[in-house]
Amino acid sequence: MTDFDDLRSLAADDDYSGFDDDDDDFASIDTADGSGTLFLGMTPVERMFISIFLFMNVAVLGVALLLATGRMG
């Protein structure tokens, strides 16, 4: 039962000294080459997802256009 009491005492404790209040953690993202500049403000992973979504959008619209014109199906 002492484990629950210890957990309650830790939860009731208002000392958050282990956390820093820096809000600019994401402002210091470095790229893989270390230059520190971001293309359009995006990280490489964000650019990858944007390119995947753009590719899927073009593919779906292309198939829809082929179906609408009767050239496929």
Backbone as XML, in Angstrom:
<?xml version="1.0"?>
<chain id="A" units="angstrom">
  <residue number="1" name="MET">
    <atom name="N" x="0.804" y="-1.189" z="0.000"/>
    <atom name="CA" x="0.000" y="0.000" z="0.000"/>
    <atom name="C" x="0.850" y="1.258" z="0.000"/>
  </residue>
  <residue number="2" name="THR">
    <atom name="N" x="2.080" y="1.142" z="0.357"/>
    <atom name="CA" x="2.918" y="2.344" z="0.426"/>
    <atom name="C" x="3.221" y="2.885" z="-0.971"/>
  </residue>
  <residue number="3" name="ASP">
    <atom name="N" x="3.139" y="2.050" z="-1.992"/>
    <atom name="CA" x="3.385" y="2.534" z="-3.344"/>
    <atom name="C" x="2.336" y="3.555" z="-3.760"/>
  </residue>
  <residue number="4" name="PHE">
    <atom name="N" x="1.082" y="3.298" z="-3.386"/>
    <atom name="CA" x="0.029" y="4.254" z="-3.720"/>
    <atom name="C" x="0.192" y="5.550" z="-2.941"/>
  </residue>
  <residue number="5" name="ASP">
    <atom name="N" x="0.629" y="5.431" z="-1.695"/>
    <atom name="CA" x="0.854" y="6.630" z="-0.882"/>
    <atom name="C" x="2.004" y="7.463" z="-1.452"/>
  </residue>
  <residue number="6" name="ASP">
    <atom name="N" x="3.049" y="6.781" z="-1.901"/>
    <atom name="CA" x="4.165" y="7.497" z="-2.528"/>
    <atom name="C" x="3.720" y="8.176" z="-3.815"/>
  </residue>
  <residue number="7" name="LEU">
    <atom name="N" x="2.894" y="7.500" z="-4.588"/>
    <atom name="CA" x="2.385" y="8.080" z="-5.826"/>
    <atom name="C" x="1.509" y="9.297" z="-5.545"/>
  </residue>
  <residue number="8" name="ARG">
    <atom name="N" x="0.672" y="9.213" z="-4.528"/>
    <atom name="CA" x="-0.169" y="10.351" z="-4.156"/>
    <atom name="C" x="0.671" y="11.530" z="-3.702"/>
  </residue>
  <residue number="9" name="SER">
    <atom name="N" x="1.713" y="11.257" z="-2.945"/>
    <atom name="CA" x="2.561" y="12.352" z="-2.459"/>
    <atom name="C" x="3.334" y="12.986" z="-3.612"/>
  </residue>
  <residue number="10" name="LEU">
    <atom name="N" x="3.739" y="12.195" z="-4.579"/>
    <atom name="CA" x="4.412" y="12.760" z="-5.747"/>
    <atom name="C" x="3.453" y="13.583" z="-6.593"/>
  </residue>
  <residue number="11" name="ALA">
    <atom name="N" x="2.200" y="13.132" z="-6.723"/>
    <atom name="CA" x="1.221" y="13.854" z="-7.518"/>
    <atom name="C" x="0.804" y="15.146" z="-6.829"/>
  </residue>
  <residue number="12" name="ALA">
    <atom name="N" x="0.771" y="15.151" z="-5.511"/>
    <atom name="CA" x="0.362" y="16.339" z="-4.768"/>
    <atom name="C" x="1.486" y="17.360" z="-4.664"/>
  </residue>
  <residue number="13" name="ASP">
    <atom name="N" x="2.703" y="16.949" z="-4.926"/>
    <atom name="CA" x="3.844" y="17.843" z="-4.814"/>
    <atom name="C" x="3.815" y="18.854" z="-5.957"/>
  </residue>
  <residue number="14" name="ASP">
    <atom name="N" x="3.960" y="20.126" z="-5.622"/>
    <atom name="CA" x="3.920" y="21.189" z="-6.627"/>
    <atom name="C" x="5.305" y="21.570" z="-7.127"/>
  </residue>
  <residue number="15" name="ASP">
    <atom name="N" x="6.308" y="20.820" z="-6.806"/>
    <atom name="CA" x="7.667" y="21.149" z="-7.218"/>
    <atom name="C" x="7.930" y="20.561" z="-8.597"/>
  </residue>
  <residue number="16" name="TYR">
    <atom name="N" x="7.953" y="21.409" z="-9.592"/>
    <atom name="CA" x="8.242" y="20.984" z="-10.956"/>
    <atom name="C" x="9.609" y="21.502" z="-11.383"/>
  </residue>
  <residue number="17" name="SER">
    <atom name="N" x="10.587" y="21.379" z="-10.535"/>
    <atom name="CA" x="11.909" y="21.922" z="-10.829"/>
    <atom name="C" x="12.607" y="21.137" z="-11.934"/>
  </residue>
  <residue number="18" name="GLY">
    <atom name="N" x="12.130" y="19.928" z="-12.218"/>
    <atom name="CA" x="12.757" y="19.142" z="-13.264"/>
    <atom name="C" x="12.382" y="19.595" z="-14.668"/>
  </residue>
  <residue number="19" name="PHE">
    <atom name="N" x="11.372" y="20.456" z="-14.766"/>
    <atom name="CA" x="10.915" y="20.928" z="-16.065"/>
    <atom name="C" x="11.380" y="22.352" z="-16.279"/>
  </residue>
  <residue number="20" name="ASP">
    <atom name="N" x="11.869" y="22.618" z="-17.475"/>
    <atom name="CA" x="12.222" y="24.000" z="-17.803"/>
    <atom name="C" x="11.072" y="24.636" z="-18.580"/>
  </residue>
  <residue number="21" name="ASP">
    <atom name="N" x="10.989" y="25.927" z="-18.540"/>
    <atom name="CA" x="9.881" y="26.648" z="-19.151"/>
    <atom name="C" x="10.272" y="27.249" z="-20.495"/>
  </residue>
  <residue number="22" name="ASP">
    <atom name="N" x="11.151" y="26.605" z="-21.224"/>
    <atom name="CA" x="11.557" y="27.126" z="-22.523"/>
    <atom name="C" x="10.494" y="26.792" z="-23.550"/>
  </residue>
  <residue number="23" name="ASP">
    <atom name="N" x="9.928" y="27.811" z="-24.162"/>
    <atom name="CA" x="8.927" y="27.611" z="-25.193"/>
    <atom name="C" x="9.528" y="27.579" z="-26.591"/>
  </residue>
  <residue number="24" name="ASP">
    <atom name="N" x="10.803" y="27.860" z="-26.700"/>
    <atom name="CA" x="11.429" y="27.927" z="-28.012"/>
    <atom name="C" x="12.218" y="26.663" z="-28.337"/>
  </residue>
  <residue number="25" name="ASP">
    <atom name="N" x="11.743" y="25.506" z="-27.887"/>
    <atom name="CA" x="12.442" y="24.259" z="-28.158"/>
    <atom name="C" x="12.427" y="23.923" z="-29.641"/>
  </residue>
  <residue number="26" name="PHE">
    <atom name="N" x="11.332" y="24.254" z="-30.337"/>
    <atom name="CA" x="11.221" y="23.897" z="-31.733"/>
    <atom name="C" x="11.885" y="24.924" z="-32.636"/>
  </residue>
  <residue number="27" name="ALA">
    <atom name="N" x="12.311" y="26.040" z="-32.108"/>
    <atom name="CA" x="12.961" y="27.063" z="-32.927"/>
    <atom name="C" x="14.395" y="26.684" z="-33.243"/>
  </residue>
  <residue number="28" name="SER">
    <atom name="N" x="14.960" y="25.736" z="-32.526"/>
    <atom name="CA" x="16.362" y="25.394" z="-32.727"/>
    <atom name="C" x="16.523" y="24.039" z="-33.411"/>
  </residue>
  <residue number="29" name="ILE">
    <atom name="N" x="15.604" y="23.689" z="-34.307"/>
    <atom name="CA" x="15.708" y="22.423" z="-35.037"/>
    <atom name="C" x="16.780" y="22.567" z="-36.111"/>
  </residue>
  <residue number="30" name="ASP">
    <atom name="N" x="17.721" y="21.659" z="-36.126"/>
    <atom name="CA" x="18.773" y="21.676" z="-37.130"/>
    <atom name="C" x="18.476" y="20.638" z="-38.194"/>
  </residue>
  <residue number="31" name="THR">
    <atom name="N" x="18.925" y="20.934" z="-39.401"/>
    <atom name="CA" x="18.762" y="19.970" z="-40.475"/>
    <atom name="C" x="19.884" y="18.945" z="-40.407"/>
  </residue>
  <residue number="32" name="ALA">
    <atom name="N" x="19.832" y="17.952" z="-41.285"/>
    <atom name="CA" x="20.805" y="16.856" z="-41.247"/>
    <atom name="C" x="22.226" y="17.346" z="-41.530"/>
  </residue>
  <residue number="33" name="ASP">
    <atom name="N" x="22.366" y="18.372" z="-42.380"/>
    <atom name="CA" x="23.704" y="18.845" z="-42.706"/>
    <atom name="C" x="24.233" y="19.846" z="-41.688"/>
  </residue>
  <residue number="34" name="GLY">
    <atom name="N" x="23.411" y="20.222" z="-40.713"/>
    <atom name="CA" x="23.873" y="21.097" z="-39.655"/>
    <atom name="C" x="23.841" y="22.565" z="-40.003"/>
  </residue>
  <residue number="35" name="SER">
    <atom name="N" x="23.260" y="22.930" z="-41.130"/>
    <atom name="CA" x="23.248" y="24.337" z="-41.523"/>
    <atom name="C" x="22.269" y="25.148" z="-40.688"/>
  </residue>
  <residue number="36" name="GLY">
    <atom name="N" x="21.237" y="24.523" z="-40.137"/>
    <atom name="CA" x="20.281" y="25.216" z="-39.295"/>
    <atom name="C" x="19.181" y="25.918" z="-40.069"/>
  </residue>
  <residue number="37" name="THR">
    <atom name="N" x="19.181" y="25.836" z="-41.385"/>
    <atom name="CA" x="18.127" y="26.472" z="-42.163"/>
    <atom name="C" x="17.102" y="25.428" z="-42.578"/>
  </residue>
  <residue number="38" name="LEU">
    <atom name="N" x="15.850" y="25.838" z="-42.598"/>
    <atom name="CA" x="14.775" y="24.946" z="-42.963"/>
    <atom name="C" x="14.134" y="25.444" z="-44.248"/>
  </residue>
  <residue number="39" name="PHE">
    <atom name="N" x="13.844" y="24.557" z="-45.174"/>
    <atom name="CA" x="13.190" y="24.929" z="-46.417"/>
    <atom name="C" x="11.716" y="25.159" z="-46.140"/>
  </residue>
  <residue number="40" name="LEU">
    <atom name="N" x="11.240" y="26.364" z="-46.360"/>
    <atom name="CA" x="9.861" y="26.775" z="-46.105"/>
    <atom name="C" x="9.451" y="26.540" z="-44.657"/>
  </residue>
  <residue number="41" name="GLY">
    <atom name="N" x="10.408" y="26.520" z="-43.759"/>
    <atom name="CA" x="10.119" y="26.343" z="-42.344"/>
    <atom name="C" x="9.728" y="24.937" z="-41.951"/>
  </residue>
  <residue number="42" name="MET">
    <atom name="N" x="9.989" y="23.951" z="-42.807"/>
    <atom name="CA" x="9.603" y="22.566" z="-42.525"/>
    <atom name="C" x="10.830" y="21.697" z="-42.322"/>
  </residue>
  <residue number="43" name="THR">
    <atom name="N" x="10.674" y="20.700" z="-41.478"/>
    <atom name="CA" x="11.728" y="19.714" z="-41.288"/>
    <atom name="C" x="11.662" y="18.710" z="-42.439"/>
  </residue>
  <residue number="44" name="PRO">
    <atom name="N" x="12.682" y="17.903" z="-42.632"/>
    <atom name="CA" x="12.642" y="16.910" z="-43.716"/>
    <atom name="C" x="11.474" y="15.939" z="-43.623"/>
  </residue>
  <residue number="45" name="VAL">
    <atom name="N" x="11.075" y="15.558" z="-42.424"/>
    <atom name="CA" x="9.951" y="14.630" z="-42.274"/>
    <atom name="C" x="8.653" y="15.291" z="-42.716"/>
  </residue>
  <residue number="46" name="GLU">
    <atom name="N" x="8.476" y="16.563" z="-42.353"/>
    <atom name="CA" x="7.274" y="17.278" z="-42.775"/>
    <atom name="C" x="7.218" y="17.415" z="-44.289"/>
  </residue>
  <residue number="47" name="ARG">
    <atom name="N" x="8.366" y="17.690" z="-44.913"/>
    <atom name="CA" x="8.405" y="17.786" z="-46.385"/>
    <atom name="C" x="8.098" y="16.443" z="-47.029"/>
  </residue>
  <residue number="48" name="MET">
    <atom name="N" x="8.540" y="15.340" z="-46.414"/>
    <atom name="CA" x="8.250" y="14.017" z="-46.944"/>
    <atom name="C" x="6.750" y="13.755" z="-46.931"/>
  </residue>
  <residue number="49" name="PHE">
    <atom name="N" x="6.076" y="14.076" z="-45.817"/>
    <atom name="CA" x="4.632" y="13.858" z="-45.745"/>
    <atom name="C" x="3.888" y="14.738" z="-46.734"/>
  </residue>
  <residue number="50" name="ILE">
    <atom name="N" x="4.319" y="15.965" z="-46.914"/>
    <atom name="CA" x="3.680" y="16.849" z="-47.891"/>
    <atom name="C" x="3.827" y="16.272" z="-49.298"/>
  </residue>
  <residue number="51" name="SER">
    <atom name="N" x="5.001" y="15.755" z="-49.634"/>
    <atom name="CA" x="5.201" y="15.192" z="-50.967"/>
    <atom name="C" x="4.386" y="13.915" z="-51.157"/>
  </residue>
  <residue number="52" name="ILE">
    <atom name="N" x="4.249" y="13.086" z="-50.116"/>
    <atom name="CA" x="3.417" y="11.882" z="-50.222"/>
    <atom name="C" x="1.961" y="12.265" z="-50.436"/>
  </residue>
  <residue number="53" name="PHE">
    <atom name="N" x="1.468" y="13.241" z="-49.671"/>
    <atom name="CA" x="0.079" y="13.673" z="-49.819"/>
    <atom name="C" x="-0.164" y="14.278" z="-51.191"/>
  </residue>
  <residue number="54" name="LEU">
    <atom name="N" x="0.780" y="15.038" z="-51.712"/>
    <atom name="CA" x="0.634" y="15.624" z="-53.044"/>
    <atom name="C" x="0.605" y="14.531" z="-54.115"/>
  </residue>
  <residue number="55" name="PHE">
    <atom name="N" x="1.479" y="13.531" z="-53.982"/>
    <atom name="CA" x="1.488" y="12.427" z="-54.939"/>
    <atom name="C" x="0.157" y="11.681" z="-54.918"/>
  </residue>
  <residue number="56" name="MET">
    <atom name="N" x="-0.351" y="11.381" z="-53.730"/>
    <atom name="CA" x="-1.631" y="10.658" z="-53.633"/>
    <atom name="C" x="-2.780" y="11.481" z="-54.203"/>
  </residue>
  <residue number="57" name="ASN">
    <atom name="N" x="-2.736" y="12.793" z="-53.997"/>
    <atom name="CA" x="-3.766" y="13.667" z="-54.533"/>
    <atom name="C" x="-3.768" y="13.641" z="-56.061"/>
  </residue>
  <residue number="58" name="VAL">
    <atom name="N" x="-2.587" y="13.727" z="-56.666"/>
    <atom name="CA" x="-2.478" y="13.692" z="-58.123"/>
    <atom name="C" x="-2.912" y="12.331" z="-58.653"/>
  </residue>
  <residue number="59" name="ALA">
    <atom name="N" x="-2.556" y="11.254" z="-57.971"/>
    <atom name="CA" x="-2.927" y="9.915" z="-58.419"/>
    <atom name="C" x="-4.441" y="9.717" z="-58.376"/>
  </residue>
  <residue number="60" name="VAL">
    <atom name="N" x="-5.073" y="10.136" z="-57.303"/>
    <atom name="CA" x="-6.523" y="9.970" z="-57.177"/>
    <atom name="C" x="-7.250" y="10.835" z="-58.204"/>
  </residue>
  <residue number="61" name="LEU">
    <atom name="N" x="-6.809" y="12.075" z="-58.372"/>
    <atom name="CA" x="-7.450" y="12.941" z="-59.365"/>
    <atom name="C" x="-7.233" y="12.420" z="-60.782"/>
  </residue>
  <residue number="62" name="GLY">
    <atom name="N" x="-6.080" y="11.833" z="-61.055"/>
    <atom name="CA" x="-5.826" y="11.258" z="-62.375"/>
    <atom name="C" x="-6.727" y="10.076" z="-62.667"/>
  </residue>
  <residue number="63" name="VAL">
    <atom name="N" x="-6.882" y="9.192" z="-61.694"/>
    <atom name="CA" x="-7.774" y="8.044" z="-61.879"/>
    <atom name="C" x="-9.216" y="8.516" z="-62.035"/>
  </residue>
  <residue number="64" name="ALA">
    <atom name="N" x="-9.617" y="9.501" z="-61.265"/>
    <atom name="CA" x="-10.978" y="10.032" z="-61.375"/>
    <atom name="C" x="-11.211" y="10.649" z="-62.744"/>
  </residue>
  <residue number="65" name="LEU">
    <atom name="N" x="-10.226" y="11.346" z="-63.281"/>
    <atom name="CA" x="-10.364" y="11.949" z="-64.613"/>
    <atom name="C" x="-10.436" y="10.875" z="-65.711"/>
  </residue>
  <residue number="66" name="LEU">
    <atom name="N" x="-9.632" y="9.821" z="-65.577"/>
    <atom name="CA" x="-9.679" y="8.736" z="-66.534"/>
    <atom name="C" x="-11.028" y="8.018" z="-66.482"/>
  </residue>
  <residue number="67" name="LEU">
    <atom name="N" x="-11.572" y="7.822" z="-65.290"/>
    <atom name="CA" x="-12.885" y="7.196" z="-65.174"/>
    <atom name="C" x="-13.977" y="8.109" z="-65.740"/>
  </residue>
  <residue number="68" name="ALA">
    <atom name="N" x="-13.871" y="9.400" z="-65.511"/>
    <atom name="CA" x="-14.903" y="10.340" z="-65.969"/>
    <atom name="C" x="-14.917" y="10.457" z="-67.502"/>
  </residue>
  <residue number="69" name="THR">
    <atom name="N" x="-13.753" y="10.336" z="-68.128"/>
    <atom name="CA" x="-13.683" y="10.451" z="-69.586"/>
    <atom name="C" x="-13.906" y="9.111" z="-70.277"/>
  </residue>
  <residue number="70" name="GLY">
    <atom name="N" x="-14.014" y="8.025" z="-69.517"/>
    <atom name="CA" x="-14.265" y="6.715" z="-70.086"/>
    <atom name="C" x="-13.054" y="6.029" z="-70.694"/>
  </residue>
  <residue number="71" name="ARG">
    <atom name="N" x="-11.891" y="6.472" z="-70.341"/>
    <atom name="CA" x="-10.667" y="5.873" z="-70.900"/>
    <atom name="C" x="-10.122" y="4.739" z="-70.013"/>
  </residue>
  <residue number="72" name="MET">
    <atom name="N" x="-10.743" y="4.532" z="-68.894"/>
    <atom name="CA" x="-10.327" y="3.438" z="-68.019"/>
    <atom name="C" x="-11.593" y="2.825" z="-67.438"/>
  </residue>
  <residue number="73" name="GLY">
    <atom name="N" x="-11.638" y="1.535" z="-67.420"/>
    <atom name="CA" x="-12.754" y="0.867" z="-66.781"/>
    <atom name="C" x="-13.736" y="0.421" z="-67.729"/>
  </residue>
</chain>
